[in-house]
Amino acid sequence: MPKELLNNKMKYCAASKLSEIDDRKGGSIEVIQPPFRSSICDVFTQRNASFNCLTAPKLTFSKCTFLASAYEEDQLPELKMTEVAIIGRSNVGKSSLINALFNGKKLAKVSSTPGKTASINFFCVDEQFCLVDLPGYGYAKVNEETKKKWSMLIDSYLNKRKMLRLILLLLDSRRLLSEQDKTFITWAAHHKIPILFIFTKTDKLKESELKRAIKENLTLLQPFFPHPHFLQYSIKEPRAKIELINQLNDFFYGRSK
């Protein structure tokens, strides 16, 4: 992550036309078409010509192995497997989403107090890729020294991990993009790292409110990702978990079934 994350000094590009939202629903989910892999996988392939779609069985999130935690840069493990990073503002529901993906296993600590994830945590999923849980950003009650430490750790991870293939960026559906969200998205767009935007806590809004909020945020995403891939997520909606796993299968294997 750029060092400017906390200072919000980045400048943003000019906006472009907003993509149409596909109103076809699956439970509480609305997904931009065409399928995830069709464009975002192409972006990655251009970025790394050595990438080939895997041929292993599809991801089921039925097996997870904890690999390591890193509190300092020199503790980051050297891995030779694909990495998918998951990040978002503090209290966006990241820990709850991770635990729900693995059928309620308490892999990530869920707390009513934001800012509890103080390390970068590495999990091997289905023996096929590494899910990397990054500390949340933007929690005002964390002291400045801790903020700086976390920012430097995240910055080091994002800029130096050669096997980072995809970022899952969680955004609270009830709120507009923050300056910190925009700074992070600017960095990812500059480095051409694919992002799947996941709007969380969708059960807390009425359908009309949710649709309006998603459209407003997609407009704000236009300067960075003219055709963003996104989904709506609620841990109370089982189909949301299925859709997320399908999207990841589309990215890695070109299939979700």
Backbone as CSV, one residue per row, in Angstrom:
resi,resn,N_x,N_y,N_z,CA_x,CA_y,CA_z,C_x,C_y,C_z
1,MET,0.838,-1.183,0.000,0.000,0.000,0.000,0.873,1.234,0.000
2,PRO,0.508,2.282,-0.730,1.339,3.475,-0.760,1.485,4.065,0.631
3,LYS,2.607,4.715,0.904,2.818,5.323,2.205,1.862,6.475,2.436
4,GLU,1.251,6.960,1.359,0.307,8.072,1.471,-1.056,7.637,1.975
5,LEU,-1.208,6.317,2.283,-2.530,5.801,2.671,-3.146,6.603,3.808
6,LEU,-2.353,6.877,4.841,-2.905,7.554,6.005,-3.036,9.060,5.796
7,ASN,-2.242,9.613,4.889,-2.254,11.059,4.672,-3.195,11.498,3.562
8,ASN,-3.657,10.502,2.756,-4.620,10.785,1.689,-4.121,11.882,0.740
9,LYS,-2.922,11.711,0.231,-2.336,12.720,-0.640,-2.382,12.346,-2.123
10,MET,-2.972,11.194,-2.403,-2.986,10.744,-3.786,-3.965,11.577,-4.616
11,LYS,-3.659,11.725,-5.896,-4.569,12.384,-6.825,-5.278,11.318,-7.651
12,TYR,-6.463,11.619,-8.111,-7.265,10.621,-8.796,-7.473,10.995,-10.260
13,CYS,-7.738,9.959,-11.047,-7.923,10.137,-12.485,-9.302,10.726,-12.785
14,ALA,-9.517,11.075,-14.041,-10.813,11.610,-14.461,-11.823,10.482,-14.587
15,ALA,-13.082,10.766,-14.298,-14.119,9.739,-14.308,-14.491,9.354,-15.731
16,SER,-14.991,8.107,-15.867,-15.495,7.638,-17.150,-16.895,7.083,-16.954
17,LYS,-17.475,6.572,-18.020,-18.881,6.168,-18.000,-19.141,4.999,-17.055
18,LEU,-20.238,5.065,-16.319,-20.625,4.028,-15.369,-21.187,2.815,-16.088
19,SER,-20.724,1.630,-15.661,-21.248,0.390,-16.226,-22.690,0.183,-15.769
20,GLU,-23.414,-0.519,-16.600,-24.792,-0.849,-16.241,-24.777,-1.906,-15.144
21,ILE,-25.734,-1.806,-14.221,-25.884,-2.840,-13.199,-26.847,-3.890,-13.714
22,ASP,-26.442,-5.137,-13.556,-27.311,-6.235,-13.947,-28.319,-6.446,-12.837
23,ASP,-29.595,-6.248,-13.138,-30.630,-6.340,-12.115,-31.078,-7.760,-11.819
24,ARG,-30.526,-8.731,-12.523,-30.877,-10.112,-12.225,-30.329,-10.481,-10.865
25,LYS,-31.115,-11.086,-10.020,-30.710,-11.329,-8.639,-30.558,-12.814,-8.357
26,GLY,-29.710,-13.082,-7.384,-29.594,-14.407,-6.808,-29.599,-14.186,-5.317
27,GLY,-30.758,-14.312,-4.670,-30.832,-13.956,-3.263,-30.632,-12.456,-3.148
28,SER,-29.606,-12.069,-2.354,-29.331,-10.641,-2.171,-28.185,-10.180,-3.049
29,ILE,-27.869,-10.951,-4.091,-26.677,-10.676,-4.885,-27.038,-10.090,-6.240
30,GLU,-26.284,-9.061,-6.664,-26.357,-8.530,-8.013,-24.934,-8.476,-8.520
31,VAL,-24.678,-9.059,-9.667,-23.314,-9.174,-10.153,-23.170,-8.531,-11.513
32,ILE,-22.083,-7.788,-11.709,-21.807,-7.200,-13.017,-21.474,-8.308,-14.006
33,GLN,-22.023,-8.234,-15.192,-21.703,-9.155,-16.269,-20.816,-8.409,-17.267
34,PRO,-19.943,-9.063,-18.014,-19.796,-10.494,-18.186,-19.113,-11.157,-17.005
35,PRO,-18.962,-12.523,-17.059,-18.390,-13.252,-15.938,-17.038,-12.694,-15.530
36,PHE,-16.734,-12.863,-14.254,-15.535,-12.317,-13.626,-14.269,-12.614,-14.410
37,ARG,-14.070,-13.849,-14.770,-12.819,-14.249,-15.400,-12.604,-13.595,-16.765
38,SER,-13.670,-13.332,-17.491,-13.551,-12.921,-18.876,-12.703,-11.670,-19.071
39,SER,-12.713,-10.752,-18.109,-11.892,-9.563,-18.280,-10.810,-9.437,-17.219
40,ILE,-11.157,-9.742,-15.962,-10.185,-9.512,-14.908,-9.037,-10.517,-14.982
41,CYS,-9.312,-11.734,-15.418,-8.239,-12.705,-15.596,-7.339,-12.268,-16.748
42,ASP,-7.930,-11.665,-17.774,-7.133,-11.160,-18.890,-6.188,-10.063,-18.425
43,VAL,-6.675,-9.200,-17.518,-5.817,-8.145,-16.982,-4.603,-8.754,-16.321
44,PHE,-4.846,-9.809,-15.527,-3.715,-10.428,-14.850,-2.785,-11.127,-15.833
45,THR,-3.336,-11.785,-16.840,-2.507,-12.506,-17.795,-1.557,-11.555,-18.511
46,GLN,-2.047,-10.351,-18.812,-1.188,-9.354,-19.447,-0.092,-8.914,-18.493
47,ARG,-0.409,-8.893,-17.187,0.554,-8.437,-16.192,1.637,-9.482,-15.945
48,ASN,1.306,-10.753,-16.112,2.260,-11.815,-15.847,2.053,-12.911,-16.877
49,ALA,2.851,-12.895,-17.925,2.658,-13.809,-19.047,2.848,-15.267,-18.665
50,SER,3.478,-15.522,-17.517,3.732,-16.908,-17.114,2.524,-17.549,-16.452
51,PHE,1.456,-16.757,-16.244,0.277,-17.286,-15.568,-0.502,-18.223,-16.484
52,ASN,-0.858,-19.373,-15.961,-1.702,-20.313,-16.698,-2.875,-20.697,-15.803
53,CYS,-4.047,-20.863,-16.385,-5.195,-21.303,-15.598,-4.904,-22.687,-15.036
54,LEU,-5.248,-22.881,-13.768,-4.946,-24.143,-13.104,-5.888,-25.236,-13.575
55,THR,-5.472,-26.463,-13.377,-6.279,-27.589,-13.839,-6.742,-28.464,-12.683
56,ALA,-6.468,-28.053,-11.460,-6.874,-28.833,-10.295,-8.395,-28.742,-10.121
57,PRO,-8.981,-29.587,-9.240,-10.419,-29.502,-8.972,-10.786,-28.118,-8.476
58,LYS,-12.035,-27.749,-8.664,-12.443,-26.397,-8.300,-12.359,-26.178,-6.794
59,LEU,-12.304,-24.912,-6.425,-12.235,-24.530,-5.023,-13.568,-24.807,-4.343
60,THR,-13.499,-25.371,-3.147,-14.702,-25.626,-2.368,-14.649,-24.973,-0.992
61,PHE,-13.464,-24.509,-0.586,-13.243,-23.939,0.737,-13.605,-24.942,1.834
62,SER,-13.325,-26.199,1.557,-13.601,-27.249,2.539,-12.396,-27.554,3.424
63,LYS,-11.224,-27.079,3.010,-10.015,-27.348,3.782,-9.190,-26.085,3.922
64,CYS,-8.784,-25.796,5.130,-7.977,-24.607,5.383,-6.890,-24.926,6.399
65,THR,-5.679,-24.527,6.083,-4.545,-24.757,6.978,-3.881,-23.428,7.299
66,PHE,-3.750,-23.136,8.585,-3.050,-21.919,8.981,-1.556,-22.096,8.706
67,LEU,-0.958,-21.089,8.061,0.455,-21.178,7.702,1.346,-20.295,8.575
68,ALA,0.978,-19.041,8.736,1.862,-18.136,9.472,1.164,-16.824,9.771
69,SER,1.707,-16.103,10.761,1.310,-14.728,11.062,2.560,-13.867,11.018
70,ALA,2.421,-12.661,10.505,3.550,-11.745,10.420,3.175,-10.409,11.054
71,TYR,3.957,-10.013,12.062,3.773,-8.716,12.704,4.809,-7.707,12.211
72,GLU,5.879,-8.232,11.620,6.954,-7.412,11.084,7.275,-7.878,9.666
73,GLU,7.916,-7.003,8.879,8.234,-7.351,7.501,9.096,-8.596,7.401
74,ASP,10.072,-8.746,8.301,10.969,-9.896,8.210,10.313,-11.204,8.618
75,GLN,9.054,-11.133,9.071,8.311,-12.348,9.424,7.432,-12.844,8.275
76,LEU,7.359,-12.085,7.174,6.545,-12.505,6.039,7.126,-13.796,5.462
77,PRO,6.322,-14.852,5.344,6.845,-16.138,4.876,7.136,-16.133,3.377
78,GLU,8.098,-16.938,2.973,8.409,-17.109,1.559,7.599,-18.289,1.036
79,LEU,6.598,-17.986,0.225,5.701,-19.008,-0.294,5.802,-19.068,-1.811
80,LYS,5.535,-20.228,-2.367,5.574,-20.397,-3.820,4.202,-20.812,-4.331
81,MET,3.177,-20.146,-3.812,1.821,-20.440,-4.249,1.070,-19.137,-4.448
82,THR,0.033,-19.202,-5.265,-0.795,-18.041,-5.553,-1.366,-17.457,-4.266
83,GLU,-1.357,-16.127,-4.175,-1.890,-15.453,-2.998,-3.064,-14.550,-3.384
84,VAL,-4.097,-14.597,-2.560,-5.258,-13.715,-2.687,-5.366,-12.948,-1.378
85,ALA,-5.255,-11.633,-1.451,-5.298,-10.804,-0.247,-6.703,-10.288,-0.006
86,ILE,-7.096,-10.241,1.255,-8.398,-9.698,1.622,-8.176,-8.540,2.586
87,ILE,-8.792,-7.399,2.264,-8.540,-6.176,3.031,-9.776,-5.294,3.012
88,GLY,-9.833,-4.354,3.940,-10.933,-3.393,3.996,-10.783,-2.528,5.229
89,ARG,-11.658,-1.566,5.347,-11.644,-0.707,6.530,-11.953,-1.542,7.766
90,SER,-11.471,-1.083,8.903,-11.784,-1.753,10.161,-13.297,-1.821,10.360
91,ASN,-13.741,-2.941,10.885,-15.161,-3.165,11.178,-16.019,-3.282,9.926
92,VAL,-15.417,-3.705,8.801,-16.175,-3.870,7.562,-16.787,-5.271,7.463
93,GLY,-16.412,-6.158,8.393,-16.953,-7.517,8.377,-16.010,-8.535,7.780
94,LYS,-14.715,-8.223,7.748,-13.727,-9.101,7.115,-13.592,-10.439,7.845
95,SER,-13.448,-10.389,9.160,-13.282,-11.618,9.939,-14.519,-12.510,9.837
96,SER,-15.693,-11.898,9.878,-16.939,-12.673,9.777,-17.033,-13.350,8.420
97,LEU,-16.619,-12.653,7.354,-16.658,-13.233,6.013,-15.700,-14.426,5.911
98,ILE,-14.487,-14.269,6.424,-13.510,-15.358,6.363,-14.027,-16.587,7.097
99,ASN,-14.568,-16.384,8.288,-15.084,-17.515,9.058,-16.278,-18.175,8.365
100,ALA,-17.138,-17.363,7.748,-18.299,-17.913,7.050,-17.882,-18.740,5.839
101,LEU,-16.816,-18.328,5.148,-16.331,-19.088,3.997,-15.964,-20.508,4.372
102,PHE,-15.490,-20.672,5.604,-15.063,-21.992,6.062,-16.056,-22.581,7.059
103,ASN,-17.332,-22.314,6.797,-18.427,-22.923,7.550,-18.352,-22.676,9.050
104,GLY,-18.047,-21.436,9.400,-18.091,-21.054,10.800,-16.849,-21.341,11.605
105,LYS,-15.815,-21.894,10.979,-14.566,-22.117,11.704,-13.987,-20.769,12.117
106,LYS,-13.546,-20.675,13.364,-13.063,-19.403,13.888,-11.599,-19.187,13.520
107,LEU,-11.379,-18.955,12.214,-10.022,-18.717,11.726,-9.588,-17.291,12.004
108,ALA,-10.530,-16.352,11.890,-10.244,-14.941,12.133,-11.040,-14.485,13.346
109,LYS,-10.423,-13.686,14.187,-11.068,-13.233,15.410,-12.091,-12.153,15.112
110,VAL,-13.325,-12.401,15.535,-14.402,-11.428,15.364,-14.573,-10.669,16.664
111,SER,-14.581,-9.343,16.584,-14.697,-8.523,17.785,-15.588,-7.327,17.522
112,SER,-16.277,-6.874,18.568,-17.076,-5.656,18.457,-16.193,-4.421,18.461
113,THR,-14.934,-4.607,18.838,-13.956,-3.513,18.826,-13.120,-3.594,17.568
114,PRO,-13.223,-2.622,16.646,-12.452,-2.657,15.404,-10.955,-2.602,15.670
115,GLY,-10.186,-3.077,14.697,-8.733,-2.971,14.782,-8.068,-4.115,15.509
116,LYS,-8.744,-5.267,15.625,-8.173,-6.394,16.351,-7.183,-7.199,15.520
117,THR,-7.294,-7.134,14.178,-6.342,-7.848,13.334,-5.069,-7.009,13.243
118,ALA,-4.050,-7.428,13.996,-2.817,-6.647,14.076,-1.682,-7.273,13.285
119,SER,-1.950,-8.394,12.650,-0.911,-9.096,11.896,-1.442,-9.479,10.525
120,ILE,-0.533,-9.870,9.647,-0.916,-10.433,8.359,-0.940,-11.949,8.531
121,ASN,-2.084,-12.557,8.266,-2.262,-13.988,8.508,-2.419,-14.745,7.194
122,PHE,-1.726,-15.863,7.077,-1.682,-16.647,5.852,-2.386,-17.993,6.065
123,PHE,-3.337,-18.316,5.169,-4.070,-19.570,5.234,-4.000,-20.278,3.877
124,CYS,-3.698,-21.559,3.897,-3.717,-22.352,2.670,-5.126,-22.896,2.464
125,VAL,-5.701,-22.609,1.301,-7.080,-23.002,1.013,-7.118,-24.142,0.006
126,ASP,-7.726,-25.249,0.405,-7.896,-26.415,-0.471,-6.580,-26.861,-1.121
127,GLU,-5.463,-26.544,-0.465,-4.131,-26.900,-0.968,-3.880,-26.330,-2.369
128,GLN,-4.537,-25.190,-2.657,-4.431,-24.615,-4.002,-3.956,-23.166,-4.017
129,PHE,-4.345,-22.369,-3.026,-3.868,-20.994,-2.985,-3.820,-20.517,-1.546
130,CYS,-3.195,-19.375,-1.346,-3.044,-18.821,-0.001,-3.934,-17.599,0.155
131,LEU,-4.832,-17.640,1.129,-5.660,-16.489,1.467,-4.913,-15.674,2.517
132,VAL,-4.703,-14.392,2.226,-3.902,-13.539,3.110,-4.799,-12.476,3.733
133,ASP,-4.948,-12.550,5.041,-5.811,-11.636,5.790,-4.965,-10.456,6.268
134,LEU,-5.240,-9.271,5.700,-4.486,-8.070,6.033,-5.204,-7.253,7.106
135,PRO,-4.464,-6.527,7.943,-5.103,-5.681,8.963,-6.034,-4.657,8.328
136,GLY,-7.109,-4.340,9.015,-8.018,-3.315,8.531,-7.388,-1.939,8.653
137,TYR,-7.832,-1.012,7.826,-7.290,0.341,7.880,-8.388,1.338,8.224
138,GLY,-7.977,2.499,8.699,-8.924,3.589,8.917,-9.576,3.637,10.277
139,TYR,-9.073,2.867,11.262,-9.700,2.898,12.592,-9.094,4.041,13.407
140,ALA,-9.904,5.038,13.704,-9.414,6.281,14.309,-8.858,6.091,15.720
141,LYS,-9.348,5.114,16.491,-8.943,4.974,17.887,-7.621,4.245,18.078
142,VAL,-7.036,3.756,16.980,-5.702,3.172,17.067,-4.689,4.309,17.087
143,ASN,-3.701,4.234,17.982,-2.742,5.329,18.073,-1.911,5.454,16.803
144,GLU,-1.309,6.636,16.626,-0.588,6.938,15.393,0.584,6.002,15.155
145,GLU,1.267,5.602,16.216,2.399,4.694,16.062,1.949,3.353,15.508
146,THR,0.801,2.856,16.016,0.266,1.585,15.528,-0.196,1.709,14.093
147,LYS,-0.857,2.833,13.766,-1.293,3.071,12.382,-0.103,3.030,11.431
148,LYS,0.974,3.708,11.815,2.158,3.761,10.969,2.772,2.374,10.801
149,LYS,2.811,1.601,11.873,3.370,0.255,11.826,2.561,-0.634,10.894
150,TRP,1.217,-0.576,11.035,0.356,-1.390,10.180,0.486,-0.971,8.724
151,SER,0.521,0.351,8.481,0.624,0.849,7.119,1.912,0.380,6.456
152,MET,3.024,0.418,7.186,4.308,-0.009,6.650,4.308,-1.511,6.368
153,LEU,3.662,-2.290,7.255,3.601,-3.736,7.071,2.772,-4.085,5.836
154,ILE,1.608,-3.451,5.694,0.754,-3.697,4.533,1.444,-3.237,3.256
155,ASP,2.088,-2.080,3.331,2.827,-1.538,2.187,3.896,-2.520,1.726
156,SER,4.627,-3.070,2.670,5.684,-4.022,2.345,5.117,-5.269,1.688
157,TYR,4.013,-5.763,2.238,3.399,-6.972,1.659,2.937,-6.719,0.230
158,LEU,2.166,-5.679,0.029,1.559,-5.440,-1.280,2.580,-5.145,-2.373
159,ASN,3.650,-4.488,-2.014,4.635,-4.089,-3.015,5.676,-5.156,-3.325
160,LYS,5.803,-6.157,-2.447,6.888,-7.110,-2.615,6.449,-8.547,-2.880
161,ARG,5.159,-8.828,-2.773,4.711,-10.214,-2.965,4.504,-10.497,-4.450
162,LYS,5.390,-11.276,-5.023,5.336,-11.579,-6.450,4.199,-12.527,-6.811
163,MET,3.678,-13.256,-5.843,2.619,-14.223,-6.128,1.222,-13.672,-5.828
164,LEU,1.110,-12.386,-5.532,-0.198,-11.773,-5.295,-0.948,-11.662,-6.617
165,ARG,-2.070,-12.339,-6.718,-2.828,-12.412,-7.965,-4.144,-11.644,-7.941
166,LEU,-4.711,-11.464,-6.754,-6.053,-10.892,-6.668,-6.242,-10.271,-5.296
167,ILE,-7.000,-9.176,-5.253,-7.359,-8.536,-3.991,-8.872,-8.572,-3.827
168,LEU,-9.318,-9.027,-2.674,-10.724,-8.946,-2.303,-10.854,-7.718,-1.412
169,LEU,-11.464,-6.680,-1.935,-11.599,-5.435,-1.180,-13.010,-5.324,-0.638
170,LEU,-13.135,-5.350,0.677,-14.437,-5.266,1.327,-14.818,-3.814,1.566
171,LEU,-16.052,-3.483,1.190,-16.578,-2.134,1.350,-17.929,-2.207,2.053
172,ASP,-18.111,-1.402,3.068,-19.379,-1.360,3.801,-20.439,-0.756,2.879
173,SER,-21.465,-1.526,2.580,-22.499,-1.072,1.637,-23.259,0.142,2.145
174,ARG,-23.176,0.425,3.434,-23.917,1.553,4.013,-23.173,2.874,3.876
175,ARG,-21.920,2.811,3.434,-21.092,4.011,3.403,-20.485,4.227,2.024
176,LEU,-20.218,5.480,1.690,-19.525,5.791,0.454,-18.030,5.525,0.626
177,LEU,-17.331,5.386,-0.497,-15.891,5.162,-0.444,-15.207,6.266,0.349
178,SER,-14.301,5.865,1.222,-13.522,6.845,1.971,-12.297,7.254,1.159
179,GLU,-11.605,8.279,1.605,-10.372,8.689,0.938,-9.336,7.578,1.010
180,GLN,-9.329,6.826,2.101,-8.390,5.712,2.236,-8.736,4.587,1.269
181,ASP,-10.048,4.325,1.083,-10.464,3.346,0.079,-9.957,3.761,-1.297
182,LYS,-10.145,5.031,-1.625,-9.743,5.535,-2.945,-8.231,5.447,-3.133
183,THR,-7.486,5.742,-2.071,-6.026,5.668,-2.150,-5.578,4.244,-2.428
184,PHE,-6.184,3.295,-1.728,-5.833,1.895,-1.939,-6.206,1.452,-3.346
185,ILE,-7.391,1.820,-3.800,-7.857,1.442,-5.137,-6.974,2.065,-6.210
186,THR,-6.541,3.305,-5.977,-5.633,3.975,-6.914,-4.341,3.186,-7.060
187,TRP,-3.812,2.746,-5.934,-2.574,1.957,-5.950,-2.764,0.670,-6.752
188,ALA,-3.859,-0.061,-6.496,-4.112,-1.323,-7.187,-4.294,-1.112,-8.682
189,ALA,-5.007,-0.055,-9.057,-5.220,0.230,-10.474,-3.898,0.560,-11.158
190,HIS,-3.058,1.329,-10.477,-1.750,1.699,-11.045,-0.891,0.464,-11.301
191,HIS,-0.952,-0.493,-10.395,-0.149,-1.710,-10.531,-0.882,-2.814,-11.288
192,LYS,-2.093,-2.509,-11.765,-2.893,-3.439,-12.552,-3.151,-4.754,-11.824
193,ILE,-3.434,-4.637,-10.550,-3.786,-5.809,-9.753,-5.305,-5.929,-9.724
194,PRO,-5.865,-7.046,-10.162,-7.321,-7.210,-10.172,-7.925,-7.097,-8.776
195,ILE,-9.105,-6.501,-8.714,-9.847,-6.389,-7.457,-11.252,-6.931,-7.662
196,LEU,-11.695,-7.728,-6.710,-13.109,-8.075,-6.624,-13.663,-7.265,-5.455
197,PHE,-14.576,-6.345,-5.755,-15.164,-5.491,-4.727,-16.328,-6.231,-4.074
198,ILE,-16.295,-6.323,-2.760,-17.331,-7.037,-2.019,-18.025,-6.061,-1.078
199,PHE,-19.282,-5.759,-1.377,-20.057,-4.855,-0.535,-20.695,-5.661,0.597
200,THR,-20.286,-5.377,1.823,-20.715,-6.163,2.978,-21.910,-5.532,3.696
201,LYS,-22.463,-6.314,4.623,-23.552,-5.862,5.498,-24.776,-5.403,4.715
202,THR,-25.036,-6.081,3.617,-26.161,-5.686,2.765,-27.518,-5.935,3.426
203,ASP,-27.545,-6.798,4.437,-28.815,-7.088,5.122,-29.274,-5.912,5.983
204,LYS,-28.416,-4.950,6.195,-28.757,-3.814,7.052,-29.434,-2.670,6.285
205,LEU,-29.619,-2.855,4.977,-30.271,-1.832,4.163,-31.511,-2.412,3.483
206,LYS,-32.497,-1.559,3.248,-33.639,-1.970,2.445,-33.177,-2.134,1.005
207,GLU,-33.930,-2.891,0.220,-33.521,-3.177,-1.155,-33.299,-1.900,-1.965
208,SER,-34.209,-0.948,-1.851,-34.069,0.299,-2.607,-32.856,1.099,-2.137
209,GLU,-32.612,1.103,-0.830,-31.457,1.811,-0.280,-30.157,1.161,-0.738
210,LEU,-30.164,-0.165,-0.759,-28.969,-0.892,-1.152,-28.630,-0.634,-2.616
211,LYS,-29.627,-0.685,-3.461,-29.384,-0.463,-4.884,-28.843,0.940,-5.135
212,ARG,-29.391,1.914,-4.440,-28.925,3.294,-4.598,-27.483,3.435,-4.085
213,ALA,-27.177,2.807,-2.953,-25.836,2.900,-2.380,-24.796,2.244,-3.284
214,ILE,-25.146,1.094,-3.858,-24.214,0.399,-4.754,-23.934,1.252,-5.982
215,LYS,-24.970,1.851,-6.560,-24.780,2.687,-7.745,-23.901,3.896,-7.446
216,GLU,-24.103,4.483,-6.275,-23.288,5.643,-5.909,-21.820,5.249,-5.770
217,ASN,-21.569,4.103,-5.159,-20.184,3.670,-4.994,-19.559,3.235,-6.321
218,LEU,-20.341,2.629,-7.188,-19.801,2.257,-8.498,-19.410,3.499,-9.294
219,THR,-20.171,4.570,-9.122,-19.810,5.830,-9.776,-18.457,6.321,-9.272
220,LEU,-18.237,6.209,-7.970,-16.967,6.638,-7.387,-15.804,5.740,-7.819
221,LEU,-16.112,4.498,-8.198,-15.062,3.577,-8.633,-14.618,3.820,-10.072
222,GLN,-15.423,4.534,-10.835,-15.155,4.697,-12.258,-13.784,5.254,-12.619
223,PRO,-13.242,6.205,-11.873,-11.914,6.700,-12.253,-10.823,5.629,-12.196
224,PHE,-11.072,4.572,-11.430,-10.042,3.563,-11.208,-10.334,2.268,-11.960
225,PHE,-11.585,1.812,-11.889,-12.004,0.575,-12.546,-13.309,0.849,-13.296
226,PRO,-13.215,1.175,-14.594,-14.413,1.515,-15.366,-15.449,0.389,-15.399
227,HIS,-14.993,-0.857,-15.302,-15.911,-2.006,-15.324,-15.623,-2.890,-14.110
228,PRO,-15.956,-2.410,-12.929,-15.605,-3.146,-11.709,-16.400,-4.435,-11.553
229,HIS,-15.732,-5.454,-11.075,-16.408,-6.704,-10.732,-16.726,-6.650,-9.244
230,PHE,-17.975,-6.904,-8.916,-18.387,-6.764,-7.526,-19.496,-7.753,-7.208
231,LEU,-19.704,-7.939,-5.926,-20.878,-8.690,-5.475,-21.300,-8.147,-4.123
232,GLN,-22.541,-8.423,-3.789,-23.088,-8.020,-2.505,-22.991,-9.200,-1.558
233,TYR,-22.650,-8.914,-0.308,-22.407,-10.014,0.625,-23.030,-9.738,1.985
234,SER,-23.723,-10.774,2.480,-24.228,-10.770,3.842,-24.002,-12.160,4.419
235,ILE,-23.451,-12.233,5.620,-23.213,-13.547,6.227,-24.535,-14.236,6.562
236,LYS,-25.638,-13.478,6.518,-26.955,-14.059,6.779,-27.569,-14.677,5.527
237,GLU,-26.934,-14.475,4.372,-27.452,-14.991,3.109,-26.516,-16.072,2.577
238,PRO,-26.882,-17.352,2.688,-26.010,-18.457,2.247,-25.590,-18.348,0.782
239,ARG,-26.472,-17.829,-0.073,-26.141,-17.756,-1.496,-25.009,-16.776,-1.768
240,ALA,-24.807,-15.828,-0.859,-23.707,-14.880,-1.038,-22.368,-15.598,-0.965
241,LYS,-22.246,-16.523,-0.047,-21.017,-17.318,0.077,-20.794,-18.146,-1.189
242,ILE,-21.851,-18.757,-1.691,-21.744,-19.571,-2.905,-21.293,-18.723,-4.081
243,GLU,-21.850,-17.518,-4.202,-21.492,-16.637,-5.305,-20.029,-16.211,-5.221
244,LEU,-19.561,-15.937,-4.016,-18.160,-15.543,-3.853,-17.234,-16.681,-4.259
245,ILE,-17.538,-17.889,-3.832,-16.712,-19.040,-4.216,-16.763,-19.253,-5.726
246,ASN,-17.939,-19.060,-6.333,-18.054,-19.176,-7.796,-17.182,-18.139,-8.501
247,GLN,-17.176,-16.925,-7.990,-16.367,-15.870,-8.594,-14.880,-16.228,-8.533
248,LEU,-14.432,-16.792,-7.427,-13.029,-17.177,-7.291,-12.694,-18.329,-8.237
249,ASN,-13.615,-19.263,-8.399,-13.397,-20.341,-9.362,-13.330,-19.810,-10.781
250,ASP,-14.178,-18.833,-11.092,-14.138,-18.219,-12.419,-12.784,-17.558,-12.667
251,PHE,-12.253,-16.928,-11.644,-10.969,-16.247,-11.796,-9.830,-17.245,-12.026
252,PHE,-9.768,-18.278,-11.207,-8.653,-19.211,-11.277,-8.802,-20.266,-12.372
253,TYR,-10.019,-20.744,-12.576,-10.201,-21.883,-13.447,-11.114,-21.624,-14.644
254,GLY,-11.778,-20.487,-14.649,-12.666,-20.212,-15.758,-13.972,-20.959,-15.660
255,ARG,-14.287,-21.444,-14.471,-15.556,-22.152,-14.301,-15.980,-22.027,-12.846
256,SER,-17.270,-22.107,-12.602,-17.797,-22.027,-11.238,-18.637,-23.228,-10.883
257,LYS,-18.767,-24.140,-11.824,-19.614,-25.318,-11.547,-18.822,-26.587,-11.852
